[in-house]
Amino acid sequence: MAATLSRGTWFASAVIALGLLLPSLTQQGTRIVTVGLALFILLPVLRVMLMLVAFLRARDFPLTAVAALVLAIIGLSVAVGSLSAHHRF
């Protein structure tokens, strides 16, 4: 799991670096940087998902429930954030 997260961090960093280099060549640089930042945001979510699977395989049901609760909270936060962005409360 650590190797996956490390590779993900390097990959996201490379995407951001590419996006920072491209504005002088094209207008797509900002979009590429945004994708890199999204990857950084998704890495902790990936970690929680991997931990959920690991706890489930180990039959550690209390920690499985905690990981599932964390994912539910993240999902709810994304849904509320998306809803509020569209409706401008």
C-alpha positions in Angstrom: 0.0 0.0 0.0 2.8 2.4 0.8 4.4 1.8 -2.6 1.1 2.6 -4.3 0.7 5.8 -2.4 4.3 6.8 -3.0 3.9 6.2 -6.7 0.7 8.1 -6.7 2.3 11.1 -5.1 5.2 11.1 -7.6 2.7 10.7 -10.5 0.5 13.6 -9.2 3.7 15.7 -8.8 4.8 15.0 -12.3 1.4 15.9 -13.7 1.4 19.2 -11.9 5.0 19.9 -13.0 3.9 19.2 -16.6 1.0 21.5 -16.2 3.2 24.2 -14.9 5.6 23.9 -17.9 2.9 23.9 -20.5 1.3 27.3 -20.2 4.1 28.7 -22.2 3.3 26.2 -24.9 -0.5 25.9 -24.7 -3.6 26.9 -22.8 -4.1 23.4 -21.4 -1.6 23.9 -18.5 -4.2 25.0 -16.0 -6.4 21.9 -16.7 -3.4 19.6 -16.3 -2.5 21.2 -13.0 -6.1 20.8 -11.9 -5.9 17.1 -12.7 -2.7 16.8 -10.7 -4.3 18.5 -7.7 -7.4 16.2 -8.0 -5.0 13.2 -7.9 -3.5 14.5 -4.7 -7.0 14.8 -3.2 -7.9 11.3 -4.2 -4.8 9.6 -2.8 -6.0 9.7 0.9 -9.4 8.4 -0.3 -7.6 5.5 -2.1 -5.8 4.8 1.1 -9.0 4.5 3.1 -10.4 2.2 0.4 -7.4 0.0 0.5 -7.5 -0.1 4.3 -11.2 -1.1 4.2 -10.3 -4.1 2.0 -7.3 -5.0 4.2 -9.5 -4.9 7.3 -12.2 -6.9 5.6 -9.8 -9.6 4.5 -8.3 -9.7 8.1 -11.9 -10.0 9.4 -11.3 -7.0 11.6 -14.9 -5.9 11.6 -14.6 -2.9 14.0 -11.9 -1.3 11.9 -13.8 -2.2 8.7 -16.8 -0.3 10.1 -14.6 2.7 10.9 -13.1 2.7 7.3 -16.6 2.4 5.8 -17.8 5.3 8.0 -14.9 7.4 6.9 -15.7 6.7 3.2 -19.4 7.5 3.8 -18.4 10.8 5.4 -16.2 11.6 2.5 -18.9 10.7 0.0 -21.5 12.8 1.9 -19.1 15.7 1.9 -18.6 15.5 -1.8 -22.3 15.2 -2.4 -23.1 18.2 -0.2 -20.3 20.2 -1.7 -21.4 19.5 -5.2 -25.0 20.3 -4.3 -24.1 23.6 -2.7 -21.8 24.6 -5.6 -24.8 24.1 -8.0 -27.4 25.9 -5.8 -25.3 28.6 -4.1 -26.9 28.6 -0.7 
